[in-house]
């Protein structure tokens, strides 16, 4: 007599083993590979839904470097300063690179610094734009150890003579300080050791 139906009470518990005859009809047990990046819940239960979850801070530099996470997998505008390999800068600074993978926030200046009004002696830095308004003599000292292309602009808007201190560099090829009479101005560009600061 052929059997057309086998009831569950006719089988011992765990009597049927799934094998190659059921390929594609069941899901193997899922488990975390040991990295704890993806957690698995409910695996191994016959009726429960298996769930996967990505742990907090699971995606690091190694996963990005190995192309595990690509541009298509990253949502727009989600990489914030905390996820960059750099500390935050200050207001107005820009994120820069040294060309070798190091990032930093730096202040990006223009061709010149903002104009500054001076009434007393001052040591200039490259890109300074100075207006002297003193009624008495004042010395504006040029930058020490300048590099080629360093530039300083000085305008004497006061009645006192402005002495331009050479600070160890030549001015117009001479080892002498310069002077600016009332209402005179000069743009001084460092050329080289022989010429020093050249007046334009």
C-alpha positions as CSV (number, residue, x, y, z in Angstrom):
1,X,0.0,0.0,0.0
2,X,1.4,3.3,-1.0
3,X,1.6,6.2,1.5
4,X,0.0,9.4,0.3
5,X,0.4,11.3,3.4
6,X,2.8,11.3,6.4
7,X,1.5,13.1,9.5
8,X,3.9,14.9,11.8
9,X,3.1,12.4,14.7
10,X,4.6,9.6,12.5
11,X,8.1,11.3,12.4
12,X,10.6,11.5,15.2
13,X,11.8,15.0,16.1
14,X,14.5,16.3,13.7
15,X,14.1,13.2,11.6
16,X,14.4,15.0,8.3
17,X,17.7,16.6,7.4
18,X,17.9,19.2,4.7
19,X,20.6,18.4,2.1
20,X,21.5,18.8,-1.5
21,X,18.0,17.8,-2.6
22,X,16.7,21.1,-1.1
23,X,19.3,23.5,-2.5
24,X,17.7,26.9,-2.9
25,X,14.8,26.1,-0.6
26,X,16.2,27.1,2.7
27,X,18.6,29.6,4.3
28,X,21.7,28.6,6.1
29,X,22.3,30.0,9.6
30,X,23.8,33.5,9.5
31,X,26.4,34.6,12.0
32,X,28.7,37.6,12.6
33,X,32.2,37.1,11.1
34,X,33.7,38.3,14.3
35,X,34.3,41.9,13.5
36,X,31.0,43.0,15.3
37,X,30.4,45.4,12.5
38,X,27.2,43.7,11.4
39,X,25.1,42.1,14.1
40,X,22.7,39.2,13.3
41,X,19.5,38.5,15.2
42,X,17.1,35.5,15.1
43,X,19.2,33.3,12.8
44,X,18.6,29.6,13.3
45,X,15.0,29.9,14.3
46,X,12.7,28.3,11.7
47,X,9.9,30.9,11.8
48,X,11.6,34.1,12.9
49,X,12.7,36.8,10.5
50,X,16.5,37.1,10.5
51,X,17.6,40.8,10.9
52,X,20.9,42.4,10.2
53,X,22.1,45.7,11.8
54,X,25.3,47.8,11.2
55,X,26.8,48.7,14.6
56,X,27.7,52.3,15.4
57,X,31.1,53.4,14.1
58,X,31.4,50.1,12.2
59,X,32.5,51.7,9.0
60,X,36.1,52.9,9.3
61,X,39.0,54.0,7.1
62,X,39.8,50.3,6.2
63,X,36.4,49.7,4.8
64,X,36.5,52.8,2.7
65,X,40.0,52.1,1.5
66,X,39.1,48.6,0.5
67,X,36.2,50.0,-1.6
68,X,33.6,48.3,0.6
69,X,31.8,51.6,0.8
70,X,31.5,53.5,-2.5
71,X,30.1,56.8,-3.6
72,X,26.7,55.2,-4.3
73,X,26.4,53.8,-0.8
74,X,27.0,57.2,0.9
75,X,24.1,59.5,1.2
76,X,24.6,63.2,0.3
77,X,25.9,65.6,3.0
78,X,26.5,63.0,5.7
79,X,30.3,63.1,6.1
80,X,30.8,65.8,8.8
81,X,33.9,67.3,10.4
82,X,33.9,64.5,13.1
83,X,34.4,61.9,10.3
84,X,37.3,63.7,8.7
85,X,40.9,63.0,9.8
86,X,41.4,66.6,10.9
87,X,40.4,68.9,13.8
88,X,38.0,71.8,13.2
89,X,39.5,75.2,12.4
90,X,38.2,78.7,13.2
91,X,35.7,80.9,11.5
92,X,36.8,82.0,8.1
93,X,39.4,79.3,7.6
94,X,39.5,76.8,4.7
95,X,40.3,73.1,4.5
96,X,43.5,72.6,2.6
97,X,45.8,69.7,1.6
98,X,49.6,69.5,1.5
99,X,49.3,67.2,-1.6
100,X,50.4,64.2,0.4
101,X,47.1,63.3,2.1
102,X,47.4,65.6,5.1
103,X,44.4,67.9,5.7
104,X,44.4,71.1,7.7
105,X,42.4,74.2,8.3
106,X,44.3,77.4,7.3
107,X,43.6,81.1,6.9
108,X,43.5,81.9,3.2
109,X,44.7,85.4,2.7
110,X,44.3,87.7,-0.3
111,X,47.1,89.4,-2.2
112,X,47.5,91.9,0.6
113,X,46.5,92.2,4.3
114,X,43.9,94.8,5.1
115,X,45.1,98.4,5.5
116,X,46.3,99.2,8.9
117,X,46.7,102.6,10.5
118,X,49.9,103.2,12.4
119,X,50.8,106.0,14.7
120,X,53.9,104.5,16.3
121,X,56.9,102.3,15.4
122,X,56.0,99.0,13.9
123,X,57.7,95.9,12.3
124,X,56.0,95.0,9.1
125,X,55.2,91.5,7.8
126,X,54.8,90.6,4.2
127,X,51.6,91.7,2.5
128,X,51.1,94.6,5.0
129,X,49.5,97.8,3.8
130,X,50.3,100.5,6.2
131,X,49.2,104.1,6.5
132,X,51.2,106.2,9.0
133,X,49.3,109.2,10.5
134,X,51.8,110.4,13.0
135,X,52.8,114.1,13.4
136,X,56.1,113.0,14.8
137,X,58.9,110.8,13.2
138,X,58.0,107.1,13.1
139,X,60.1,104.1,12.0
140,X,58.4,101.3,10.1
141,X,60.8,98.3,10.1
142,X,60.8,95.9,7.1
143,X,60.4,92.1,7.7
144,X,63.5,90.2,8.9
145,X,64.8,87.3,6.8
146,X,62.4,88.0,3.9
147,X,61.8,85.7,0.9
148,X,61.7,86.7,-2.7
149,X,58.3,88.3,-3.5
150,X,57.6,89.5,0.0
151,X,55.9,92.9,-0.3
152,X,55.1,95.8,2.0
153,X,53.2,99.0,1.1
154,X,53.8,102.1,3.2
155,X,52.0,105.5,2.9
156,X,52.9,108.5,5.0
157,X,49.7,110.4,5.7
158,X,51.1,112.3,8.6
159,X,53.4,115.3,9.1
160,X,56.3,113.4,10.6
161,X,59.0,111.7,8.5
162,X,58.6,108.0,8.2
163,X,61.9,106.1,8.4
164,X,61.8,102.7,6.6
165,X,64.2,100.5,8.6
166,X,66.0,98.0,6.4
167,X,66.3,95.4,9.1
168,X,69.4,93.8,7.7
169,X,68.3,93.9,4.0
170,X,69.3,96.3,1.3
171,X,66.8,98.8,0.0
172,X,67.3,99.6,-3.7
173,X,70.7,97.8,-3.5
174,X,71.9,100.1,-0.8
175,X,72.6,99.1,2.9
176,X,70.7,102.2,4.0
177,X,67.4,102.9,5.6
178,X,64.8,104.7,3.5
179,X,62.7,107.8,4.3
180,X,59.2,108.9,3.3
181,X,58.3,112.5,3.5
182,X,54.7,113.7,4.3
183,X,52.2,112.3,1.7
184,X,54.9,110.1,0.1
185,X,54.3,106.3,-0.4
186,X,56.3,103.3,-1.5
187,X,55.6,99.7,-2.4
188,X,58.7,97.6,-1.5
189,X,59.2,94.1,-2.9
190,X,62.1,91.9,-1.8
191,X,64.0,90.6,-4.9
192,X,67.2,89.0,-3.6
193,X,70.1,89.6,-1.2
194,X,71.9,92.1,-3.5
195,X,69.0,94.2,-4.4
196,X,67.1,93.7,-1.2
197,X,63.7,95.5,-1.2
198,X,63.1,97.2,-4.5
199,X,60.9,100.3,-4.4
200,X,58.3,100.3,-7.2
